[in-house]
Amino acid sequence: MPVQKIMIVGGTSAIAEQVARRLAATGTAIHLTGRDSARLAVIAADLRARGAAQVSCERLDVADPAALDGALARASAALGGLDAILVAAGLLPDQIALASDPARLRLTLEVNAVSAMVLLEQAAALFGRQGQGQIVAIGSVAGDRGRAVNYAYGAAKGALEIFLSGLRQRLRPHGVSVLLVKPGFVDTPMTAGFTKGALWASPERVAQDIVTALERRKQVIYTPWFWRFVMLVIRYIPEPIFARLKF
């Protein structure tokens, strides 16, 4: 069954916006959340023009625990029900700076893992009662193994992956699918300061992979596809050798 009513958390991110555009074209009703109300309004107008059945918006800071309370219920009320959620909010910090900024380290873990878990538990409760629904969260290939350049971010995404694995096992008997999306390098505003190369993908490419995975009710995807094999090699490098590598 195609997605009919979806909540998109982190709706102003480049990947989330591209996913929303594709869903809007199929007549999906969309509830967008994000911190930038003005940007949400612009995206919402675009989605309506592209054919979305309905678009509603809510300013939501996922780093604020109080704001997360009832967030899914509010989305469901706005759209008259929900059958999917996409959590795309994320924070990619400077790993070196985190060493002297414990508050930023905590924020990295809260935005990339804890807030997603809180929202997805709400979704699990709702979809479990309904006996159907689709849960989607954007992880990262960084969650496959800790690297010196981004181990806090990777740790958060790794924790999210374990959480989703357990959620998938719990919800399978209730007709709810759980999808983890593991992008590699994506050319977005969040990565604007990085030097781009052949392994980098566009948000459009990643979004199309997500929509296809939703349609096929996949459980885990790497996007682009070749990252599955890149990370397979990286995961099997012995730790004494891996610790000496610089990448």
Secondary structure by P-SEA (a helix, b strand, c coil): ccccbbbbcccccaaaaaaaaaaaaabbbbbbbcccaaaaaaaaaaaaaacccbbbbbbccccccccccaaaaaaaaaaccccbbbbcbbbbcccccccccaaaaaaaaaaacaaaaaaaaaaaaaaaaaccbbbbbbbcccccccccccaaaaaaaaaaaaaaaaaaaacccccbbbbbbbbcccccccccccccccccccaaaaaaaaaaaaaacccccccccaaaaaaaaaaaccaaaaaaccc
